[in-house]
Amino acid sequence: MPGFVNIDIAEHAEITLNLNEDKLPFEDSSVDLIFSYHTLEHVENYLFALSEIYRVLKHGGVLLLGVPYVTLTKYNLVNPYHKQHFNEHAFRFFGNLKGSAIEENQIAFEQVYCKLFYMGTFKLLPPPLRNWCKNHLFNVVKKIEYGLVAIKTNDIEVNHSARELKKKYKEIARARKPYKPSASAKKSTPFEKVFKITKLWWNGEI
């Protein structure tokens, strides 16, 4: 991603590390913004990784996060590489539900927004019916994105709007560039492009 220090477990990233065990190479409270796209579901030592993210973010620093939705069966629940699952309540345990579990940690985030990406015809339903389907059926929501703000002191008010963070998320997601394509990669035909766009719409990607 342009303008970011890109971190990955892959060797061709700018910084290669394992989020399960390696500390982020930044000072405490030194980072303004972290963007993570479909990564944290792969991390087994989730609380350690999240604590590192929280440690390096400034008070009021932003975590923009995209992950699969918990009830997606084909690409999430049966995926042996997915170690964590997320829904719209996942970060309440580091906000207004903090302290409801026995374990204690310093992590504190304010959830400014979360956005659900409904699949296929579910996105056309009226909100009450769509919400019922989400709560009672599988494969209604494909993925979820969050706009989170690190809270480290009560002395300084944090002011981020949902609109601001959604716009920032979209800008960064669109600016992402793939790693170098393999030599065998070929250009898509017009039909393949139309099919891909239709499939993305059906799966709730667009």
C-alpha atoms as an extended CHARMM CRD file, in Angstrom:
* protein
*
       206  EXT
         1         1  MET       CA              0.0000000000        0.0000000000        0.0000000000  PROA      1               0.0000000000
         2         2  PRO       CA              1.5110000000        3.3480000000       -1.0130000000  PROA      2               0.0000000000
         3         3  GLY       CA              2.4070000000        5.5600000000        1.9230000000  PROA      3               0.0000000000
         4         4  PHE       CA              2.4370000000        2.6790000000        4.4220000000  PROA      4               0.0000000000
         5         5  VAL       CA              5.0820000000        0.4650000000        5.9760000000  PROA      5               0.0000000000
         6         6  ASN       CA              3.9050000000       -2.8620000000        4.6000000000  PROA      6               0.0000000000
         7         7  ILE       CA              4.1630000000       -5.8200000000        6.9870000000  PROA      7               0.0000000000
         8         8  ASP       CA              3.4920000000       -9.4430000000        6.0960000000  PROA      8               0.0000000000
         9         9  ILE       CA              4.6070000000      -12.9280000000        6.9620000000  PROA      9               0.0000000000
        10        10  ALA       CA              5.5850000000      -13.2460000000        3.2890000000  PROA      10              0.0000000000
        11        11  GLU       CA              9.2490000000      -12.6860000000        2.5130000000  PROA      11              0.0000000000
        12        12  HSD       CA              8.6290000000      -10.0830000000       -0.2020000000  PROA      12              0.0000000000
        13        13  ALA       CA              6.9780000000       -7.6020000000        2.2010000000  PROA      13              0.0000000000
        14        14  GLU       CA              8.9020000000       -4.5120000000        3.3160000000  PROA      14              0.0000000000
        15        15  ILE       CA              9.0130000000       -5.9690000000        6.8320000000  PROA      15              0.0000000000
        16        16  THR       CA              8.5970000000       -9.7070000000        7.3290000000  PROA      16              0.0000000000
        17        17  LEU       CA              7.3710000000      -10.8990000000       10.7140000000  PROA      17              0.0000000000
        18        18  ASN       CA              4.9950000000      -13.3300000000       12.3860000000  PROA      18              0.0000000000
        19        19  LEU       CA              2.1300000000      -11.5160000000       14.1220000000  PROA      19              0.0000000000
        20        20  ASN       CA              1.6890000000      -14.4940000000       16.4590000000  PROA      20              0.0000000000
        21        21  GLU       CA              4.9920000000      -13.8520000000       18.2080000000  PROA      21              0.0000000000
        22        22  ASP       CA              6.9200000000      -10.8850000000       16.7990000000  PROA      22              0.0000000000
        23        23  LYS       CA              6.5430000000       -7.3830000000       18.1870000000  PROA      23              0.0000000000
        24        24  LEU       CA              5.7560000000       -4.6090000000       15.7340000000  PROA      24              0.0000000000
        25        25  PRO       CA              8.9360000000       -2.5950000000       15.0020000000  PROA      25              0.0000000000
        26        26  PHE       CA              7.5520000000        0.7450000000       16.2000000000  PROA      26              0.0000000000
        27        27  GLU       CA              7.7670000000        2.7440000000       19.4190000000  PROA      27              0.0000000000
        28        28  ASP       CA              4.8680000000        2.8970000000       21.8600000000  PROA      28              0.0000000000
        29        29  SER       CA              2.1370000000        5.3610000000       20.8240000000  PROA      29              0.0000000000
        30        30  SER       CA              3.9200000000        6.3540000000       17.6210000000  PROA      30              0.0000000000
        31        31  VAL       CA              1.5320000000        5.2790000000       14.8360000000  PROA      31              0.0000000000
        32        32  ASP       CA             -1.4460000000        7.2690000000       13.4990000000  PROA      32              0.0000000000
        33        33  LEU       CA             -3.1480000000        4.6360000000       11.3600000000  PROA      33              0.0000000000
        34        34  ILE       CA             -3.0700000000        0.8690000000       10.8160000000  PROA      34              0.0000000000
        35        35  PHE       CA             -4.9120000000       -0.8060000000        7.9430000000  PROA      35              0.0000000000
        36        36  SER       CA             -5.3790000000       -4.5750000000        8.0460000000  PROA      36              0.0000000000
        37        37  TYR       CA             -7.1970000000       -6.4610000000        5.2950000000  PROA      37              0.0000000000
        38        38  HSD       CA             -8.1270000000      -10.1220000000        5.8230000000  PROA      38              0.0000000000
        39        39  THR       CA             -5.1940000000      -10.8570000000        8.1020000000  PROA      39              0.0000000000
        40        40  LEU       CA             -6.2900000000      -11.0620000000       11.7400000000  PROA      40              0.0000000000
        41        41  GLU       CA             -8.5170000000      -14.0890000000       11.1020000000  PROA      41              0.0000000000
        42        42  HSD       CA             -5.3110000000      -16.0180000000       10.3370000000  PROA      42              0.0000000000
        43        43  VAL       CA             -3.5900000000      -15.0940000000       13.6150000000  PROA      43              0.0000000000
        44        44  GLU       CA             -3.7740000000      -17.7530000000       16.3090000000  PROA      44              0.0000000000
        45        45  ASN       CA             -2.2880000000      -15.5870000000       19.0820000000  PROA      45              0.0000000000
        46        46  TYR       CA             -4.9380000000      -12.9370000000       18.4650000000  PROA      46              0.0000000000
        47        47  LEU       CA             -4.7280000000      -11.0670000000       21.7750000000  PROA      47              0.0000000000
        48        48  PHE       CA             -0.9630000000      -10.7020000000       21.4090000000  PROA      48              0.0000000000
        49        49  ALA       CA             -1.2870000000       -9.3000000000       17.8820000000  PROA      49              0.0000000000
        50        50  LEU       CA             -4.0770000000       -6.9440000000       18.9100000000  PROA      50              0.0000000000
        51        51  SER       CA             -2.1120000000       -5.8080000000       21.9520000000  PROA      51              0.0000000000
        52        52  GLU       CA              0.8200000000       -4.9270000000       19.6870000000  PROA      52              0.0000000000
        53        53  ILE       CA             -1.4620000000       -2.9620000000       17.3920000000  PROA      53              0.0000000000
        54        54  TYR       CA             -2.8560000000       -1.1290000000       20.4130000000  PROA      54              0.0000000000
        55        55  ARG       CA              0.6280000000       -0.5350000000       21.8730000000  PROA      55              0.0000000000
        56        56  VAL       CA              1.9940000000        1.2480000000       18.7990000000  PROA      56              0.0000000000
        57        57  LEU       CA             -1.1280000000        3.3070000000       18.0280000000  PROA      57              0.0000000000
        58        58  LYS       CA             -1.3200000000        6.8080000000       19.4400000000  PROA      58              0.0000000000
        59        59  HSD       CA             -4.2430000000        7.8110000000       21.6240000000  PROA      59              0.0000000000
        60        60  GLY       CA             -6.9330000000        8.4230000000       19.0110000000  PROA      60              0.0000000000
        61        61  GLY       CA             -4.9770000000        6.3990000000       16.4490000000  PROA      61              0.0000000000
        62        62  VAL       CA             -7.1210000000        4.5330000000       13.9460000000  PROA      62              0.0000000000
        63        63  LEU       CA             -7.3440000000        0.8240000000       13.1490000000  PROA      63              0.0000000000
        64        64  LEU       CA             -9.1660000000        0.1140000000        9.8810000000  PROA      64              0.0000000000
        65        65  LEU       CA             -9.8870000000       -3.5850000000        9.6620000000  PROA      65              0.0000000000
        66        66  GLY       CA            -11.4840000000       -5.9330000000        7.1370000000  PROA      66              0.0000000000
        67        67  VAL       CA            -12.2200000000       -9.6090000000        7.9310000000  PROA      67              0.0000000000
        68        68  PRO       CA            -14.6490000000      -12.3760000000        6.8780000000  PROA      68              0.0000000000
        69        69  TYR       CA            -18.0070000000      -12.5400000000        8.6530000000  PROA      69              0.0000000000
        70        70  VAL       CA            -18.3590000000      -15.3350000000       11.1920000000  PROA      70              0.0000000000
        71        71  THR       CA            -21.3080000000      -17.1740000000        9.5690000000  PROA      71              0.0000000000
        72        72  LEU       CA            -19.7550000000      -17.4630000000        6.1240000000  PROA      72              0.0000000000
        73        73  THR       CA            -19.3620000000      -21.2400000000        5.7940000000  PROA      73              0.0000000000
        74        74  LYS       CA            -17.4820000000      -21.9100000000        2.5600000000  PROA      74              0.0000000000
        75        75  TYR       CA            -14.6190000000      -19.4510000000        2.9950000000  PROA      75              0.0000000000
        76        76  ASN       CA            -14.5220000000      -18.9480000000        6.7530000000  PROA      76              0.0000000000
        77        77  LEU       CA            -15.8590000000      -21.5520000000        9.1710000000  PROA      77              0.0000000000
        78        78  VAL       CA            -14.3870000000      -24.5270000000        7.3010000000  PROA      78              0.0000000000
        79        79  ASN       CA            -11.1500000000      -22.7570000000        6.3650000000  PROA      79              0.0000000000
        80        80  PRO       CA             -8.3790000000      -24.5140000000        8.3380000000  PROA      80              0.0000000000
        81        81  TYR       CA             -6.2330000000      -21.3700000000        8.1420000000  PROA      81              0.0000000000
        82        82  HSD       CA             -8.7980000000      -19.1580000000        9.8740000000  PROA      82              0.0000000000
        83        83  LYS       CA             -8.1980000000      -19.0890000000       13.6280000000  PROA      83              0.0000000000
        84        84  GLN       CA            -10.4880000000      -16.1840000000       14.6300000000  PROA      84              0.0000000000
        85        85  HSD       CA            -14.0740000000      -15.2290000000       13.7850000000  PROA      85              0.0000000000
        86        86  PHE       CA            -15.6960000000      -11.8120000000       13.7520000000  PROA      86              0.0000000000
        87        87  ASN       CA            -19.1110000000      -10.1970000000       13.7880000000  PROA      87              0.0000000000
        88        88  GLU       CA            -20.4560000000       -6.7500000000       14.6660000000  PROA      88              0.0000000000
        89        89  HSD       CA            -19.9520000000       -7.3970000000       18.4020000000  PROA      89              0.0000000000
        90        90  ALA       CA            -16.3350000000       -8.6140000000       18.2570000000  PROA      90              0.0000000000
        91        91  PHE       CA            -14.7510000000       -5.3760000000       19.4720000000  PROA      91              0.0000000000
        92        92  ARG       CA            -17.3050000000       -4.5760000000       22.1770000000  PROA      92              0.0000000000
        93        93  PHE       CA            -15.1140000000       -6.7250000000       24.4620000000  PROA      93              0.0000000000
        94        94  PHE       CA            -12.4550000000       -4.0180000000       24.1350000000  PROA      94              0.0000000000
        95        95  GLY       CA            -15.0330000000       -1.2470000000       24.5590000000  PROA      95              0.0000000000
        96        96  ASN       CA            -18.3010000000       -1.2060000000       26.4880000000  PROA      96              0.0000000000
        97        97  LEU       CA            -18.0380000000       -4.9250000000       27.3590000000  PROA      97              0.0000000000
        98        98  LYS       CA            -14.4790000000       -4.5990000000       28.6240000000  PROA      98              0.0000000000
        99        99  GLY       CA            -14.1410000000       -6.3830000000       31.9610000000  PROA      99              0.0000000000
       100       100  SER       CA            -16.9670000000       -8.8300000000       31.2440000000  PROA      100             0.0000000000
       101       101  ALA       CA            -14.4260000000      -11.6460000000       30.8400000000  PROA      101             0.0000000000
       102       102  ILE       CA            -12.0960000000      -12.9240000000       33.5390000000  PROA      102             0.0000000000
       103       103  GLU       CA             -8.9190000000      -12.0790000000       31.6280000000  PROA      103             0.0000000000
       104       104  GLU       CA             -7.6050000000       -8.5410000000       31.8770000000  PROA      104             0.0000000000
       105       105  ASN       CA             -5.6410000000       -6.5630000000       29.3050000000  PROA      105             0.0000000000
       106       106  GLN       CA             -4.8850000000       -2.9500000000       28.4530000000  PROA      106             0.0000000000
       107       107  ILE       CA             -6.5350000000       -3.0360000000       25.0180000000  PROA      107             0.0000000000
       108       108  ALA       CA             -9.2660000000       -0.4100000000       24.6200000000  PROA      108             0.0000000000
       109       109  PHE       CA            -10.9070000000        0.5500000000       21.3360000000  PROA      109             0.0000000000
       110       110  GLU       CA            -13.9040000000        2.6990000000       20.5110000000  PROA      110             0.0000000000
       111       111  GLN       CA            -15.8330000000        1.2810000000       17.5700000000  PROA      111             0.0000000000
       112       112  VAL       CA            -16.7480000000        4.2440000000       15.3860000000  PROA      112             0.0000000000
       113       113  TYR       CA            -18.4440000000        2.0990000000       12.7590000000  PROA      113             0.0000000000
       114       114  CYS       CA            -18.7680000000       -1.3850000000       11.3660000000  PROA      114             0.0000000000
       115       115  LYS       CA            -20.0440000000       -2.1330000000        7.8760000000  PROA      115             0.0000000000
       116       116  LEU       CA            -21.5960000000       -5.4370000000        6.8080000000  PROA      116             0.0000000000
       117       117  PHE       CA            -21.3530000000       -6.6560000000        3.2120000000  PROA      117             0.0000000000
       118       118  TYR       CA            -24.5070000000       -8.6210000000        2.4480000000  PROA      118             0.0000000000
       119       119  MET       CA            -24.5070000000      -11.3120000000       -0.2120000000  PROA      119             0.0000000000
       120       120  GLY       CA            -26.6850000000      -11.5040000000       -3.3210000000  PROA      120             0.0000000000
       121       121  THR       CA            -30.4000000000      -10.8380000000       -2.8510000000  PROA      121             0.0000000000
       122       122  PHE       CA            -30.0260000000      -10.3070000000        0.9210000000  PROA      122             0.0000000000
       123       123  LYS       CA            -28.7760000000       -6.7860000000        0.2250000000  PROA      123             0.0000000000
       124       124  LEU       CA            -32.1480000000       -6.0260000000       -1.4310000000  PROA      124             0.0000000000
       125       125  LEU       CA            -34.2510000000       -6.9700000000        1.6200000000  PROA      125             0.0000000000
       126       126  PRO       CA            -35.7210000000       -4.3400000000        3.9770000000  PROA      126             0.0000000000
       127       127  PRO       CA            -33.4080000000       -3.8070000000        6.9930000000  PROA      127             0.0000000000
       128       128  PRO       CA            -35.5400000000       -5.6310000000        9.6250000000  PROA      128             0.0000000000
       129       129  LEU       CA            -35.8500000000       -8.7780000000        7.4840000000  PROA      129             0.0000000000
       130       130  ARG       CA            -32.2180000000       -8.5680000000        6.4280000000  PROA      130             0.0000000000
       131       131  ASN       CA            -31.1640000000       -8.2890000000       10.0700000000  PROA      131             0.0000000000
       132       132  TRP       CA            -33.2980000000      -11.3150000000       11.0090000000  PROA      132             0.0000000000
       133       133  CYS       CA            -31.6520000000      -13.3480000000        8.2410000000  PROA      133             0.0000000000
       134       134  LYS       CA            -28.2010000000      -12.2800000000        9.4360000000  PROA      134             0.0000000000
       135       135  ASN       CA            -28.9560000000      -13.4100000000       12.9820000000  PROA      135             0.0000000000
       136       136  HSD       CA            -30.5360000000      -16.7580000000       12.0840000000  PROA      136             0.0000000000
       137       137  LEU       CA            -29.0470000000      -17.9760000000        8.7890000000  PROA      137             0.0000000000
       138       138  PHE       CA            -25.6270000000      -18.7920000000        7.3760000000  PROA      138             0.0000000000
       139       139  ASN       CA            -24.0780000000      -17.1330000000        4.3050000000  PROA      139             0.0000000000
       140       140  VAL       CA            -26.0210000000      -13.8640000000        4.5560000000  PROA      140             0.0000000000
       141       141  VAL       CA            -23.0090000000      -11.5870000000        5.1640000000  PROA      141             0.0000000000
       142       142  LYS       CA            -19.6930000000      -12.1680000000        3.4030000000  PROA      142             0.0000000000
       143       143  LYS       CA            -17.3650000000       -9.7930000000        5.2300000000  PROA      143             0.0000000000
       144       144  ILE       CA            -17.2460000000       -6.9620000000        7.7310000000  PROA      144             0.0000000000
       145       145  GLU       CA            -15.1220000000       -3.8470000000        8.0690000000  PROA      145             0.0000000000
       146       146  TYR       CA            -14.4710000000       -1.7630000000       11.1700000000  PROA      146             0.0000000000
       147       147  GLY       CA            -13.3260000000        1.7220000000       11.9750000000  PROA      147             0.0000000000
       148       148  LEU       CA            -11.7450000000        1.5670000000       15.4530000000  PROA      148             0.0000000000
       149       149  VAL       CA            -10.0150000000        4.2010000000       17.5610000000  PROA      149             0.0000000000
       150       150  ALA       CA             -7.4120000000        3.4230000000       20.2440000000  PROA      150             0.0000000000
       151       151  ILE       CA             -8.3240000000        4.8490000000       23.6570000000  PROA      151             0.0000000000
       152       152  LYS       CA             -5.3800000000        5.3660000000       26.0080000000  PROA      152             0.0000000000
       153       153  THR       CA             -6.4740000000        8.2320000000       28.2400000000  PROA      153             0.0000000000
       154       154  ASN       CA             -9.6950000000        9.9370000000       29.2400000000  PROA      154             0.0000000000
       155       155  ASP       CA             -8.0300000000       13.3480000000       29.3670000000  PROA      155             0.0000000000
       156       156  ILE       CA             -8.1000000000       13.9850000000       25.6070000000  PROA      156             0.0000000000
       157       157  GLU       CA            -11.3220000000       13.6960000000       23.6460000000  PROA      157             0.0000000000
       158       158  VAL       CA            -11.1800000000       11.6310000000       20.4670000000  PROA      158             0.0000000000
       159       159  ASN       CA            -13.2500000000       12.8650000000       17.5680000000  PROA      159             0.0000000000
       160       160  HSD       CA            -13.5120000000       10.6820000000       14.4550000000  PROA      160             0.0000000000
       161       161  SER       CA            -16.6960000000       10.4200000000       12.4220000000  PROA      161             0.0000000000
       162       162  ALA       CA            -17.9670000000        7.2250000000       10.8050000000  PROA      162             0.0000000000
       163       163  ARG       CA            -18.1580000000        9.0410000000        7.4800000000  PROA      163             0.0000000000
       164       164  GLU       CA            -14.5090000000       10.1160000000        7.7270000000  PROA      164             0.0000000000
       165       165  LEU       CA            -13.2400000000        6.6270000000        8.5600000000  PROA      165             0.0000000000
       166       166  LYS       CA            -15.3860000000        4.8940000000        5.9140000000  PROA      166             0.0000000000
       167       167  LYS       CA            -13.9850000000        7.2630000000        3.3070000000  PROA      167             0.0000000000
       168       168  LYS       CA            -10.4300000000        6.6180000000        4.4920000000  PROA      168             0.0000000000
       169       169  TYR       CA            -10.9770000000        2.8500000000        4.4370000000  PROA      169             0.0000000000
       170       170  LYS       CA            -12.2910000000        2.9840000000        0.8700000000  PROA      170             0.0000000000
       171       171  GLU       CA             -9.4030000000        5.1720000000       -0.2940000000  PROA      171             0.0000000000
       172       172  ILE       CA             -6.7850000000        2.8350000000        1.1730000000  PROA      172             0.0000000000
       173       173  ALA       CA             -8.5030000000       -0.3500000000       -0.0520000000  PROA      173             0.0000000000
       174       174  ARG       CA             -8.6430000000        1.0080000000       -3.5920000000  PROA      174             0.0000000000
       175       175  ALA       CA             -4.9780000000        2.0580000000       -3.4720000000  PROA      175             0.0000000000
       176       176  ARG       CA             -3.7530000000       -1.4330000000       -2.5640000000  PROA      176             0.0000000000
       177       177  LYS       CA             -1.4450000000       -2.9760000000       -5.1330000000  PROA      177             0.0000000000
       178       178  PRO       CA             -0.8380000000       -6.6940000000       -5.5640000000  PROA      178             0.0000000000
       179       179  TYR       CA              2.5760000000       -8.2180000000       -5.1830000000  PROA      179             0.0000000000
       180       180  LYS       CA              4.3150000000       -8.8940000000       -8.4900000000  PROA      180             0.0000000000
       181       181  PRO       CA              2.1490000000      -11.2590000000      -10.5700000000  PROA      181             0.0000000000
       182       182  SER       CA              3.4890000000      -14.6570000000      -11.5000000000  PROA      182             0.0000000000
       183       183  ALA       CA              4.9090000000      -15.2250000000      -14.9690000000  PROA      183             0.0000000000
       184       184  SER       CA              1.9290000000      -17.4300000000      -15.8220000000  PROA      184             0.0000000000
       185       185  ALA       CA             -0.6310000000      -14.6820000000      -15.1460000000  PROA      185             0.0000000000
       186       186  LYS       CA             -2.7330000000      -13.7930000000      -18.2020000000  PROA      186             0.0000000000
       187       187  LYS       CA             -5.0710000000      -10.9440000000      -19.0650000000  PROA      187             0.0000000000
       188       188  SER       CA             -8.7980000000      -11.5040000000      -18.5830000000  PROA      188             0.0000000000
       189       189  THR       CA            -11.1580000000      -11.5630000000      -21.5630000000  PROA      189             0.0000000000
       190       190  PRO       CA            -14.1330000000       -9.1280000000      -21.5740000000  PROA      190             0.0000000000
       191       191  PHE       CA            -16.4590000000      -12.0340000000      -20.7120000000  PROA      191             0.0000000000
       192       192  GLU       CA            -14.2480000000      -13.0340000000      -17.7690000000  PROA      192             0.0000000000
       193       193  LYS       CA            -14.2670000000       -9.4440000000      -16.5060000000  PROA      193             0.0000000000
       194       194  VAL       CA            -18.0870000000       -9.2490000000      -16.6360000000  PROA      194             0.0000000000
       195       195  PHE       CA            -18.3510000000      -12.6490000000      -14.9300000000  PROA      195             0.0000000000
       196       196  LYS       CA            -15.9350000000      -11.5460000000      -12.1960000000  PROA      196             0.0000000000
       197       197  ILE       CA            -17.8560000000       -8.3100000000      -11.5350000000  PROA      197             0.0000000000
       198       198  THR       CA            -21.1570000000      -10.2330000000      -11.3910000000  PROA      198             0.0000000000
       199       199  LYS       CA            -19.6560000000      -12.7420000000       -8.9750000000  PROA      199             0.0000000000
       200       200  LEU       CA            -18.2930000000       -9.9580000000       -6.7410000000  PROA      200             0.0000000000
       201       201  TRP       CA            -21.7540000000       -8.3380000000       -6.6210000000  PROA      201             0.0000000000
       202       202  TRP       CA            -23.4490000000      -11.6490000000       -5.8160000000  PROA      202             0.0000000000
       203       203  ASN       CA            -20.9910000000      -12.3590000000       -2.9770000000  PROA      203             0.0000000000
       204       204  GLY       CA            -21.4390000000       -8.9120000000       -1.4830000000  PROA      204             0.0000000000
       205       205  GLU       CA            -17.9960000000       -7.6220000000       -2.4560000000  PROA      205             0.0000000000
       206       206  ILE       CA            -19.4000000000       -4.5860000000       -4.3360000000  PROA      206             0.0000000000
